Amino acid sequence: MQLRRHVLTLWSVCAAALALLVVGCTAQPTTGGTPPGAAAPRTSAFNATDTAWILLMIPMAERARQLTDLAPSRSADPAVAMLAAKTGSTLREDLRRLRAALELSGVPDTRPHEGHDMPGMVSLDTLDKAAATKGPPFDRILTDALRAHVTQSRTLCAGERNQGRAEEATGLAEAIAKSTSQQIAGLDRLRVAHPATPVGKTTAKPPRQCPVPRGRNGLSTVECAAVMSPVASVRSAGSRAVRGGAAVGCWTPLSARVVGGVRRRRRPG
């Protein structure tokens, strides 16, 4: 009899432990799900917009940081040098967080925008000119380039906040965007103090094409530009459609016409 009671007691304890384990693994929320019309909660799952945004913001921040690093030895205005130092510190922290988010996403840093000059990105030509310039001309180069960088960063962050999914990326985009208004105001004040030097006419360079490796979405190349195109649908090489303006592979301009994920050109007849 005692043995039987002991076995029953042991079975009861095991059954209770198993029940707790099952409840812990399979418990569902009792609120009935997300109410109609409510925004879906952000998750830690990275979508194509998150990774495309991170892979673009990293080289943009790197170029801008390289420019600010030139200020201590080339700026003639203490206010410009101070702004460059503050901006450089901010960019280093942004880069740290961007790289951490990319590592968390599991996407390798293939540097798809290496060597590209895109809207808002400090160009390689600008870096060369800045490195060969001192005094007021350098100050104007720096303030103009940083203003374009900050303005474009704000636009890109808005696209990420609207279309991104991972909290690590959307939260970082929000943090970067918050500081842009104050940065732009400060840069505009310095640009007034350092007017541009008149120069002769220059021929604008055509936009570079951004090669994007062919992926599951069927994309091969699209033009790199400022913001993601909020198209209703973009046909991929397969039969799937990407709806709601989700970024796939690269950021495309609002005016870009993309067919099959590829900007097509007519061949001469």
N, C-alpha and C positions, 0 to 999 in steps of 0.2 A: 504493500500500500504506500509506504513512504517513497519507494522508488518510483511508483507511478506518479505521485504528487510532484516529485522532483522533475520528472520528464515533462509533465504538463507545464510546470512553472518555467522551465527552460524554453519550451516551445513558445509560450506566451511572450517571453522577453524577445526572442528572435523575431516573432511575428510583428511585434510593436516596432522594433528597430527597422525591419524591412518596410513597414508602412510609412515610417518617417522618411526613409530614403526615397521611396517612390513619390511621396508628396513633395519632397524637396526638389526632385528632378522634373516633375511634371505639373506642378501647380500652375494654374492659369489665373490671370487677373480676373477679379470678380466685378469689374466695372463695366463689362460688356464691350470692351474695345474702345477705339477712338471714336468720339461722337462725330456724326456727319458734319462736314464743313470744317472740322478742326484740322490744324496742320499736323502732318505726320511727324512723330518725334525723330530727332536726329540720332544717328547711330554711329558706331565706329567703323562701319563698312565703307570703304572708299569707293567712289564711283569714278567714271572716266573724267568728269569735270574736276574732281579733287586733284587727281594726279596730273592732269594737263596743266592746271593752275600752278601747282607746286613746281613742276618741271620748267615752267616759264618764269616764275617769280625768282627762282634761285639765280639764273644767269643775269637777270635784270638787277638784282641786289648786288651781285658780285661786281658788275661793271660800275655801278654807282659808287660802291665802296672803293674801288680802285681810283676813281676820280677824287673822292674826298681825301684819300691818302696823299695826294699831291699838294694839298693846300698849305700845310705848314711851311714848305720851302718855296712856294710860288705866289701865295696870296699877298697883296699889298694892304689889305683891309683887315684889321683885327676882327671886325664883326663877321666878315666872310669866313675867316679862319675858324672862328668860334662855332659858326653854324655848321661848317664842314666837319668839325670834330664831333659835334653832337649828332649830326646825321650819320657819320661813320659808325658811331657807337650803336645807334639804333639799327643800322643795317646789319651789323655783326650779330646782334641779338635776333633779328628777323631770320638771318641765315641759319643760325643755330636751331631755331624752332622749325623752319622749313625743312631742314635736313632730317630732323628728328621725326617730323610728320611723314616724310617720304620713306624713311626706314620702317616706320610703323605700318605704312601701307603695303609693304612687301614688294613694291615696284623698284627695280634697279635704276640707279641714276645713269641712264644711257647718254645724258647730255644731248638731247635731240636738237637744241638750239645753239650748240657750240659754233661760234664764229658768225652768227646771224646778227644783222642790224635790223631791229624791229621798232615800231612806233613806241616811243617812251624809253627805249633802252639806250643807254649811253653808248654811242657807236665807237668802233675801233678808231675811226678817223678823229673823233672828238678827243679820245684819250691821247692820241699822238699829238694833236695840236696843243692840248693842255700841257703835256709833258715838255713841249718846246716853247712854252710861253710863260711869262712872269708878269706880275703887277696887275693893273686894272684890266688888261685884255684877258688874263687868266680868270680873274674874278667874274667877268661877264660870261665866259665859257662855262664856268662851274655853275653859276646861278641859273643860266638858261637850261643847261642839261639836267640839273637836279629838279627844276620845276617840271620839265617834261616827264621825268621819271616819276615824280610824286603824283602828277595828274593821271598818268597812265596806270600807276599802281592802284589808285582809287577806283578807276574804271574796272580793272581786272578783279579787284576785291568785291565789287558790287556783283559782278557776274558769278563769282564763286559763292557768295552768300545766297544768291537766288537759286543756283542750280546744283551746288555741292551738297554732299550728304554727310560726310564724316565730321563729327564735332571738332576733331583736332584741326581740320582744315578750315571749316567755316568760322570757328572761333578765332583762329589766327588771322583770317581775312578781315574779320570785324575789328580786331585790335589794330591791324595795320591801317585800316581805313579811318579809324578814329583820329589819328594824329595828322592826317593829310591836310585838313583845313588850316591848322596852325602853321604847318610847314610851308604851305603855299603862300600864306600871308607874309611870313618872314622873308621868303625868297623874293616876292614882289617888291618889298621895301628895299631890298638890296639891289635889285635890278634897276630900280629908279636911280639909285646912287651910282650905278655903273652902266650908263647907256651904251648901247652897242656901237662899235666903230663901223662907219660906212665902208662897205666893201663892194667890189665889182660884182657883176652878175655871175652867178654860178649855175651850173646845170644840175638839176635835181637827179639823183640816182634812182633808177627804177627799183621798186620793191623786190627784195630777194624772195626766192621761193623756199619754203620750208619743207625739206624732205621728212616725211613721216613713215616709219616702217609699216608695211602692210600688216594689219592685225585682224582680229576676229570681225571688226566692223567693215573690212574690205577697203579701208582707206589706203591710198599710196602717197599722194601729195596734195596739199592744200596750201593756200597762201597764208603765211603767218601775218597776223594783224592785231588790232587793238582788243577787240572783244569777241566773245563767242556769238555766233549768229543765232538769234532766237527763232529759227525757222520752225514751221509746223512739222515738217518732216524732211529727212534727208535720206534718199534711197542709197542703200549700200550696194556692194557688188552682188550680194545675195538678194533674198527676197524680203529680208527684215527691214523695217523702217525704224528710224530713231526719232521719237516724237518729243515735243515739249522743249526743244532747243538743247537737248543734252549734248555736251561737248564730247566729240569722239575723235581722238587722235591729235587734234590741234585746235587752236583758236582761230576763228575765221571772221572776216569783217562783216558788218551788218549788210553791206551792199554786195557781198560776194555771191555769185551764183554757182552753186556746187551741184554737179550732177554725178550720181554714183560715187559720191565722196571724193571726186577728183575734178579740179578745175580744168575744163577742156578747152583746147584751142583748135580753131579750124585750120586745116592744112591748106596751103595755097593750091588753087585749082589747077 
